[in-house]
Amino acid sequence: MVKWVSKLEAESVIDISGVVAVPSEGPVVSCTQKEVELVVHSVYCVSRSVPRLPFEARSIHWFPYDRVGMVNADP
């Protein structure tokens, strides 16, 4: 299952079924939730992404209050 999932494009939509559990080997260091882990039972690809998009979804960062493009009107 891991080999199949690793071949999916990052922008693909997937449906994961699993159980949230306390990790048996200490805290999880690879994500923001350190005290729990997801024990995956099944993974379904809902919509596979096009192999080469012009950008990656994770590279898009926009916040309405970013200073990029703002003009200071004060002299």
MDAnalysis code that builds the backbone (N, CA, C; Angstrom):
import MDAnalysis as mda
import numpy as np

u = mda.Universe.empty(225, n_residues=75, atom_resindex=np.repeat(np.arange(75), 3), trajectory=True)
u.add_TopologyAttr("name", ["N", "CA", "C"] * 75)
u.add_TopologyAttr("resid", np.arange(1, 76))
u.add_TopologyAttr("resname", ["MET", "VAL", "LYS", "TRP", "VAL", "SER", "LYS", "LEU", "GLU", "ALA", "GLU", "SER", "VAL", "ILE", "ASP", "ILE", "SER", "GLY", "VAL", "VAL", "ALA", "VAL", "PRO", "SER", "GLU", "GLY", "PRO", "VAL", "VAL", "SER", "CYS", "THR", "GLN", "LYS", "GLU", "VAL", "GLU", "LEU", "VAL", "VAL", "HIS", "SER", "VAL", "TYR", "CYS", "VAL", "SER", "ARG", "SER", "VAL", "PRO", "ARG", "LEU", "PRO", "PHE", "GLU", "ALA", "ARG", "SER", "ILE", "HIS", "TRP", "PHE", "PRO", "TYR", "ASP", "ARG", "VAL", "GLY", "MET", "VAL", "ASN", "ALA", "ASP", "PRO"])
u.atoms.positions = np.array([
    [0.826, -1.188, 0.000],
    [0.000, 0.000, 0.000],
    [0.872, 1.255, 0.000],
    [1.966, 1.257, 0.748],
    [2.833, 2.431, 0.823],
    [3.450, 2.722, -0.539],
    [3.849, 1.705, -1.257],
    [4.443, 1.883, -2.579],
    [3.438, 2.519, -3.543],
    [2.186, 2.067, -3.504],
    [1.137, 2.613, -4.367],
    [0.859, 4.075, -4.020],
    [0.738, 4.389, -2.734],
    [0.451, 5.762, -2.301],
    [1.603, 6.697, -2.648],
    [2.831, 6.221, -2.522],
    [3.989, 7.072, -2.818],
    [4.066, 7.455, -4.294],
    [3.407, 6.709, -5.175],
    [3.401, 7.029, -6.601],
    [2.319, 8.037, -6.980],
    [1.401, 8.343, -6.080],
    [0.361, 9.336, -6.363],
    [0.967, 10.733, -6.370],
    [0.453, 11.580, -7.250],
    [0.902, 12.968, -7.276],
    [0.443, 13.677, -6.001],
    [1.184, 14.680, -5.560],
    [0.894, 15.382, -4.305],
    [-0.472, 16.055, -4.314],
    [-0.967, 16.474, -5.485],
    [-2.232, 17.183, -5.566],
    [-3.442, 16.256, -5.728],
    [-3.236, 14.939, -5.714],
    [-4.339, 13.984, -5.834],
    [-5.222, 14.040, -4.595],
    [-6.508, 13.785, -4.785],
    [-7.458, 13.756, -3.672],
    [-7.618, 12.301, -3.248],
    [-7.375, 12.029, -1.954],
    [-7.463, 10.659, -1.459],
    [-8.418, 10.591, -0.272],
    [-8.938, 9.404, -0.037],
    [-9.825, 9.145, 1.099],
    [-9.145, 8.079, 1.948],
    [-8.870, 8.409, 3.216],
    [-8.147, 7.510, 4.107],
    [-9.090, 7.031, 5.203],
    [-9.068, 5.733, 5.460],
    [-9.838, 5.146, 6.555],
    [-8.850, 4.556, 7.539],
    [-9.003, 4.918, 8.815],
    [-8.065, 4.428, 9.814],
    [-8.521, 4.745, 11.216],
    [-7.630, 4.506, 12.176],
    [-7.915, 4.715, 13.589],
    [-6.821, 5.602, 14.188],
    [-7.215, 6.584, 14.985],
    [-6.258, 7.410, 15.709],
    [-5.861, 6.662, 16.968],
    [-4.550, 6.503, 17.174],
    [-4.057, 5.735, 18.313],
    [-2.859, 6.430, 18.949],
    [-2.530, 6.028, 20.154],
    [-1.340, 6.526, 20.846],
    [-0.147, 5.753, 20.287],
    [0.922, 6.445, 19.878],
    [2.062, 5.746, 19.303],
    [2.754, 4.847, 20.327],
    [3.140, 3.654, 19.891],
    [3.780, 2.699, 20.806],
    [5.278, 2.950, 20.957],
    [5.877, 3.682, 20.023],
    [7.323, 3.903, 20.044],
    [7.702, 5.325, 20.438],
    [6.945, 5.979, 21.280],
    [7.250, 7.346, 21.700],
    [6.581, 8.370, 20.812],
    [6.854, 9.649, 21.048],
    [6.180, 10.712, 20.301],
    [6.550, 10.699, 18.818],
    [5.605, 11.131, 18.010],
    [5.812, 11.226, 16.564],
    [6.572, 12.514, 16.286],
    [7.654, 12.438, 15.530],
    [8.479, 13.621, 15.276],
    [8.290, 14.203, 13.884],
    [7.558, 13.516, 13.004],
    [7.447, 13.949, 11.614],
    [6.186, 14.743, 11.297],
    [5.391, 15.118, 12.307],
    [4.189, 15.908, 12.051],
    [3.879, 16.789, 13.264],
    [2.817, 17.570, 13.169],
    [2.481, 18.503, 14.241],
    [1.799, 17.842, 15.426],
    [1.124, 16.726, 15.207],
    [0.458, 15.993, 16.297],
    [1.436, 14.965, 16.861],
    [2.075, 15.293, 17.974],
    [3.133, 14.444, 18.534],
    [2.602, 13.292, 19.378],
    [1.414, 13.433, 19.934],
    [0.895, 12.462, 20.901],
    [0.008, 11.381, 20.296],
    [-0.337, 11.505, 19.014],
    [-1.200, 10.503, 18.354],
    [-0.647, 10.183, 16.973],
    [-1.076, 9.028, 16.442],
    [-0.729, 8.649, 15.084],
    [-1.955, 8.042, 14.415],
    [-1.954, 8.014, 13.106],
    [-3.059, 7.442, 12.349],
    [-2.651, 6.062, 11.854],
    [-3.381, 5.053, 12.281],
    [-3.157, 3.690, 11.817],
    [-4.088, 3.492, 10.623],
    [-3.516, 3.480, 9.432],
    [-4.282, 3.457, 8.189],
    [-4.760, 2.039, 7.891],
    [-6.057, 1.924, 7.579],
    [-6.631, 0.646, 7.192],
    [-6.786, 0.550, 5.683],
    [-7.171, 1.663, 5.038],
    [-7.333, 1.649, 3.587],
    [-7.156, 3.058, 3.030],
    [-6.738, 3.122, 1.770],
    [-6.561, 4.393, 1.058],
    [-7.218, 4.254, -0.304],
    [-8.066, 5.219, -0.654],
    [-8.733, 5.240, -1.957],
    [-8.378, 6.532, -2.666],
    [-8.064, 6.441, -3.929],
    [-7.798, 7.629, -4.733],
    [-9.128, 8.101, -5.305],
    [-9.596, 9.255, -4.851],
    [-10.863, 9.823, -5.308],
    [-10.671, 10.507, -6.655],
    [-9.601, 11.284, -6.774],
    [-9.319, 12.001, -8.015],
    [-7.814, 12.117, -8.194],
    [-7.297, 11.451, -9.192],
    [-5.856, 11.490, -9.455],
    [-5.505, 12.794, -10.165],
    [-4.438, 13.425, -9.733],
    [-4.003, 14.687, -10.308],
    [-3.268, 14.459, -11.625],
    [-3.252, 15.497, -12.438],
    [-2.457, 15.478, -13.670],
    [-0.990, 15.390, -13.253],
    [-0.207, 14.565, -13.928],
    [1.177, 14.375, -13.493],
    [2.017, 15.643, -13.399],
    [1.816, 16.584, -14.280],
    [2.650, 17.784, -14.238],
    [1.803, 19.045, -14.273],
    [1.493, 19.568, -13.104],
    [0.797, 20.842, -13.027],
    [1.842, 21.956, -13.104],
    [1.447, 23.165, -13.496],
    [2.424, 24.257, -13.579],
    [2.930, 24.723, -12.202],
    [2.279, 24.290, -11.137],
    [2.700, 24.632, -9.781],
    [2.205, 23.539, -8.848],
    [2.773, 23.491, -7.645],
    [2.316, 22.538, -6.642],
    [1.375, 23.222, -5.672],
    [0.375, 22.500, -5.195],
    [-0.598, 23.079, -4.271],
    [0.081, 23.580, -3.010],
    [1.112, 22.891, -2.535],
    [1.778, 23.313, -1.292],
    [2.603, 24.581, -1.468],
    [2.923, 24.965, -2.727],
    [3.717, 26.166, -2.943],
    [2.868, 27.432, -2.992],
    [1.550, 27.280, -3.024],
    [0.663, 28.446, -3.059],
    [0.496, 28.968, -1.633],
    [0.895, 30.205, -1.439],
    [0.732, 30.823, -0.116],
    [0.214, 32.227, -0.344],
    [-0.976, 32.476, 0.103],
    [-1.536, 33.804, -0.003],
    [-2.286, 34.108, 1.268],
    [-2.028, 35.255, 1.824],
    [-2.688, 35.716, 3.030],
    [-3.125, 37.140, 2.745],
    [-4.360, 37.508, 3.060],
    [-4.853, 38.833, 2.669],
    [-4.062, 40.003, 3.239],
    [-3.287, 39.777, 4.270],
    [-2.535, 40.868, 4.889],
    [-1.043, 40.774, 4.609],
    [-0.632, 39.991, 3.626],
    [0.772, 39.948, 3.233],
    [1.194, 41.327, 2.739],
    [2.441, 41.654, 2.945],
    [2.953, 42.952, 2.515],
    [3.241, 42.981, 1.015],
    [3.253, 41.853, 0.364],
    [3.529, 41.806, -1.059],
    [2.440, 42.557, -1.812],
    [2.835, 43.526, -2.601],
    [1.892, 44.271, -3.413],
    [1.219, 45.434, -2.681],
    [1.502, 45.642, -1.411],
    [0.893, 46.763, -0.680],
    [1.736, 48.028, -0.914],
    [1.056, 49.135, -1.070],
    [1.741, 50.414, -1.292],
    [1.555, 51.278, -0.063],
    [2.641, 51.849, 0.423],
    [2.578, 52.760, 1.569],
    [2.225, 54.147, 1.054],
    [1.039, 54.628, 1.354],
    [0.563, 55.919, 0.857],
    [1.135, 57.099, 1.639],
    [1.756, 56.848, 2.781],
    [2.329, 57.951, 3.569],
    [3.601, 58.471, 2.891],
    [3.760, 59.820, 2.832],
    [4.958, 60.393, 2.199],
    [6.204, 60.168, 3.027],
])
